[in-house]
Amino acid sequence: MKENRGATALHRTAKDRPWRTKEENEAEVQQLLEYGADVHMKDNEERTALDVAMVQLLEAAAAAAGKE
């Protein structure tokens, strides 16, 4: 099921959620996959959940590099 921007639960879980630990996010992703979440589904911007996760990682790396 998608929300109005086309994001699925997997897309939302792939985004950085500072109130959740890495382990909690990983467990949620695992559970969504076990229940059949479609890893190929795209949001309204044509991004998969993996695309969303990669953007998060790149932004975090750029921010960390800027602090050095």
C-alpha positions as CSV (number, residue, x, y, z in Angstrom):
1,M,0.0,0.0,0.0
2,K,1.3,3.5,-0.9
3,E,0.8,6.8,0.7
4,N,-0.1,10.0,-1.3
5,R,3.6,10.5,-2.3
6,G,3.8,6.9,-3.4
7,A,6.0,5.8,-0.5
8,T,5.5,2.3,0.9
9,A,6.3,1.2,4.5
10,L,9.6,0.0,3.2
11,H,10.4,3.4,1.7
12,R,9.6,5.0,5.1
13,T,11.7,2.5,7.0
14,A,14.6,3.2,4.6
15,K,14.6,6.9,5.6
16,D,16.7,8.1,8.6
17,R,14.5,8.0,11.7
18,P,16.7,9.3,14.6
19,W,14.2,8.1,17.2
20,R,14.9,4.5,16.2
21,T,18.0,2.5,16.6
22,K,19.8,0.9,13.7
23,E,18.8,-2.5,15.1
24,E,15.1,-1.5,15.3
25,N,15.1,-0.3,11.7
26,E,16.9,-3.4,10.5
27,A,14.3,-5.6,12.3
28,E,11.5,-3.6,10.8
29,V,12.9,-4.0,7.3
30,Q,13.4,-7.7,7.8
31,Q,9.8,-8.1,9.0
32,L,8.4,-6.1,6.0
33,L,10.4,-8.3,3.7
34,E,9.2,-11.5,5.4
35,Y,5.6,-10.3,4.9
36,G,6.2,-9.7,1.2
37,A,7.2,-6.1,0.8
38,D,8.0,-5.4,-2.8
39,V,11.6,-4.2,-3.0
40,H,11.0,-3.1,-6.7
41,M,8.1,-0.8,-6.0
42,K,8.8,2.9,-6.8
43,D,7.5,6.0,-5.2
44,N,6.2,9.0,-7.1
45,E,9.8,10.1,-7.8
46,E,10.6,6.7,-9.3
47,R,12.8,5.7,-6.3
48,T,12.9,2.3,-4.7
49,A,13.4,1.9,-1.0
50,L,17.1,1.0,-1.8
51,D,17.4,4.3,-3.6
52,V,16.1,6.1,-0.6
53,A,18.5,4.3,1.7
54,M,21.4,5.0,-0.5
55,V,20.6,8.8,-0.5
56,Q,20.5,8.7,3.3
57,L,23.9,7.0,3.5
58,L,25.5,9.5,1.0
59,E,24.0,12.5,2.8
60,A,25.3,11.2,6.1
61,A,28.8,10.6,4.6
62,A,28.9,14.1,3.1
63,A,27.8,15.6,6.4
64,A,30.5,13.6,8.3
65,A,33.2,14.7,5.7
66,G,32.2,18.3,6.1
67,K,32.8,18.1,9.8
68,E,36.5,17.1,9.4
